[in-house]
Amino acid sequence: MSTFTKAYIPFNGYYSTPFTRWQGSMANENSIELGAKTARRWFLEKKKIDPAILDYLYYGTSIAQKYLFYSHNWAAGMLTDNKKNLPGLLVSQACTTSTTILNLAAVAVEVGQIEVGFGLMSDRTSNGPHTIWPNPNGPGGEVIHENWLMDNFNSDPNVFPPTKMVGTAENVAKIEGFTKEESDAVVLRRYEQYMMSQANDREFQKKYMFPAEVKVGKKGTKLVELDEGVTATTAEGLAKLRPAEPGGIHSFGAQTFPADGNCGFIVTTRDKAKELSADKGVEIQIVSFGFSRVNPGFMASAPVPAAQMALANAGLKITDMKVIKSHNPFTTNDLNFAKKMGIDVMMMNNYGSSLIYGHPQAPTGGRIIAEMLEEAAMIGGGYCLWTGCAAGDTGASMIFKVTC
């Protein structure tokens, strides 16, 4: 099912923590535990809602943590303080995990399986696991080992010779003829857009952002209330940076960085969404979903066919969209999307994007969608589109309708 008529999100029925650059304030937290406890605090402290209203939990993560085997049910138990036997499902699709979860929850609401679902997405790229696989037939029984984060950042098993994630963006940039100057211009614009969210004491960011409480020492805690790792950006500074890959266009300033964080979304019926909404005059409908997979080694091009599917399913055109947001781990993602869809690359991604504030994997898309919904409400509503790529050369896209 890719088109919906019955699935809604309460206005402000979502949150994202700040994102912290890897090895920052969230580095030593189990992301499953931190995500569940943050979501519970958000329900009780911010929304004044008992999590026991939930019928089903969709839990998303990409980087393994301790107790991953039980992660969905463990998170469900922490979220409800084990006062309700809330069932759950584990979903893992790297950068598009959030959108896939919203799709699954919307399907369940649409067919009447559940009334209220919750998508919880959390990841920690810091201190990624190092797995040892048994290999009794190897020389001397030597084990096979895998570094979950760096090995997979540097090589998609479908691509030969092995290609880094940035290499997939360079492949697209080369075909499309993008230049480093175009790349740098996009970075500078995305930084300016992020800084829009910092105006008036972070007025925009505070609409959706909720702090994470992390341990300090043996008994202390602190609230993480601000993004960590955002780099001040100037045209002069970008021009001085060399491409990260020989012959490429992406400097280290033109690609995202690994991060930690979590986010959550309520998905429910129209009537229940109105009941749970922070403003009953604002309605958010999930309209359609799209997905794609492109040729191996061309991940940065995947957002285009995914968005085209979502638009076709909804019977809409890109010009019908009032707000467009993307997961843009590399500038080529946005350059390619704008070129193929016939839009101005400088007008999408107001108030922030993963290129600037980092990429914790599973929750990345969720934070971007939260920003998109808030922006749409600010400008009086309309259709809005999120699109993004994911490791494995996949893409996903979702269209929402915000009515004010």
Sequence and secondary structure as in RCSB ss.txt:
>XXXX:A:sequence
MSTFTKAYIPFNGYYSTPFTRWQGSMANENSIELGAKTARRWFLEKKKIDPAILDYLYYGTSIAQKYLFYSHNWA
AGMLTDNKKNLPGLLVSQACTTSTTILNLAAVAVEVGQIEVGFGLMSDRTSNGPHTIWPNPNGPGGEVIHENWLM
DNFNSDPNVFPPTKMVGTAENVAKIEGFTKEESDAVVLRRYEQYMMSQANDREFQKKYMFPAEVKVGKKGTKLVE
LDEGVTATTAEGLAKLRPAEPGGIHSFGAQTFPADGNCGFIVTTRDKAKELSADKGVEIQIVSFGFSRVNPGFMA
SAPVPAAQMALANAGLKITDMKVIKSHNPFTTNDLNFAKKMGIDVMMMNNYGSSLIYGHPQAPTGGRIIAEMLEE
AAMIGGGYCLWTGCAAGDTGASMIFKVTC
>XXXX:A:secstr
  B SS EEETT EEE   EETTSTTTTS HHHHHHHHHHHIIIIII   GGG SEEEEE SS  TTGGGHHHHH
HHHHTTTSS   EEEE  GGGHHHHHHHHHHHHHHTTS SEEEEEEEEE TT  EEEE  TTSGGG  EEEETTH
HHHH  TTSSS   HHHHHHHHHHHHT  HHHHHHHHHHHHHHHHHTTHHHHTTGGGTB  EEEEETTTEEEEE 
S B      HHHHHH   SSTT S  GGGB  BEEEEEEEEEE HHHHHHH S TT EEEEEEEEEEE STT GG
GTHHHHHHHHHHHHT  GGGEEEEEEE SBHHHHHHHHHHHT  TTTS TT  HHHH B STTHHHHHHHHHHHH
HHHTTEEEEEEEEEETTTEEEEEEEEEE 
